[in-house]
């Protein structure tokens, strides 16, 4: 097992609890989403959480068998997850203040978890790409 495969497996093992955590966080946000902005924020947090969970589960298997990273749907799924996480961070940054106007509370409650999720997925994509390049050689 190469260094990139080990790092992909570590990032996959981190992505699974992060995806579950974001899904739980999103479900709590859904209970209090009584405005269109709140619903948009919940959707922007929920969809990447599903992709993170799927990438984490698939990445564990892909680290053991690098040939699985050569599948076109896996490549598109990693890039789509990264794009959705970037969109979530941008949307939360622009409309995250809500009705209360408390910027500090909103930043802590929404922006930090989604930014952390973006970092996890970005590192995951980096190592998945490195494993894919190794398997193509």
C-alpha positions in Angstrom: 0.0 0.0 0.0 1.5 3.3 -1.1 1.6 6.5 1.0 -1.2 8.0 -1.1 -3.4 5.0 -0.6 -2.8 5.2 3.2 -3.7 8.9 3.2 -6.8 8.3 1.1 -7.9 5.7 3.6 -7.3 8.1 6.5 -9.2 10.8 4.7 -12.0 8.4 3.9 -12.2 7.3 7.6 -12.4 11.0 8.5 -15.0 11.8 5.8 -17.5 9.1 7.1 -18.0 10.7 10.6 -17.8 14.2 9.0 -20.6 13.2 6.6 -22.7 11.8 9.4 -22.0 14.8 11.6 -23.0 17.2 8.8 -26.2 15.1 8.2 -27.1 15.3 11.9 -26.3 19.0 11.9 -28.5 19.5 8.8 -31.4 17.6 10.4 -31.3 19.9 13.4 -31.1 22.9 11.0 -34.1 21.6 9.1 -36.3 21.7 12.3 -35.7 25.4 12.6 -35.7 26.3 8.9 -38.8 28.5 8.8 -37.7 30.9 6.1 -36.7 30.4 2.5 -33.1 31.3 3.4 -33.1 28.8 6.2 -34.3 26.1 3.8 -31.7 27.0 1.3 -29.0 26.8 3.9 -30.2 23.4 5.0 -30.2 22.1 1.4 -26.7 23.6 0.9 -25.5 21.7 3.9 -27.4 18.4 3.4 -26.5 17.6 -0.2 -22.7 17.7 0.4 -23.2 15.7 3.6 -24.7 12.9 1.5 -21.8 13.1 -1.0 -19.2 13.1 1.8 -20.7 10.0 3.3 -20.7 8.2 -0.1 -17.1 9.3 -0.8 -15.9 8.1 2.5 -17.4 4.7 2.1 -16.2 4.3 -1.5 -12.8 5.7 -0.6 -12.1 3.0 1.9 -12.6 0.4 -0.8 -10.7 2.4 -3.4 -7.7 2.7 -1.1 -7.5 -1.1 -0.9 -8.1 -1.5 -4.7 -6.7 1.5 -6.6 -8.3 0.3 -9.8 -11.7 1.4 -8.4 -10.5 5.0 -8.7 -10.3 4.7 -12.5 -14.1 4.6 -12.8 -15.5 7.7 -14.4 -18.4 8.1 -12.0 -15.9 8.1 -9.1 -13.9 10.9 -10.6 -17.1 12.9 -11.3 -18.4 12.2 -7.8 -15.3 13.5 -6.1 -15.3 16.7 -8.2 -19.0 17.2 -7.7 -18.6 16.8 -4.0 -15.9 19.4 -3.9 -18.0 21.8 -6.0 -21.0 21.3 -3.8 -19.0 22.0 -0.7 -17.6 25.2 -2.2 -21.1 26.3 -3.2 -22.3 25.5 0.4 -19.5 27.7 1.9 -20.3 30.6 -0.4 -24.0 30.4 0.1 -23.6 30.2 3.9 -21.2 33.2 3.8 -23.6 35.3 1.8 -27.0 34.6 3.4 -25.9 33.1 6.7 -26.8 36.0 9.0 -30.5 35.2 8.9 -33.2 37.3 10.7 -31.3 37.7 13.9 -28.4 39.5 12.3 -26.0 37.9 14.8 -23.1 37.4 12.5 -20.8 35.8 15.2 -23.4 33.1 16.1 -24.1 32.3 12.5 -20.4 32.1 11.6 -19.8 29.7 14.4 -22.9 27.6 13.9 -22.8 27.2 10.1 -19.7 28.5 8.4 -17.0 26.7 10.5 -18.5 23.2 10.1 -19.1 23.7 6.3 -15.6 25.1 5.9 -14.1 22.2 7.8 -16.1 19.9 5.6 -14.7 21.7 2.5 -11.1 21.2 3.7 -11.8 17.4 4.3 -13.2 17.0 0.9 -10.4 19.0 -0.8 -7.8 16.8 0.8 -9.8 13.7 0.0 -9.9 14.8 -3.7 -6.2 15.4 -3.7 -5.3 12.0 -2.4 -8.0 10.2 -4.6 -6.5 11.9 -7.6 -3.0 10.8 -6.6 -4.1 7.2 -6.1 -5.8 7.4 -9.5 -2.6 8.6 -11.2 -0.6 5.9 -9.5 -3.1 3.2 -10.7 -2.9 4.4 -14.3 0.9 4.1 -14.4 
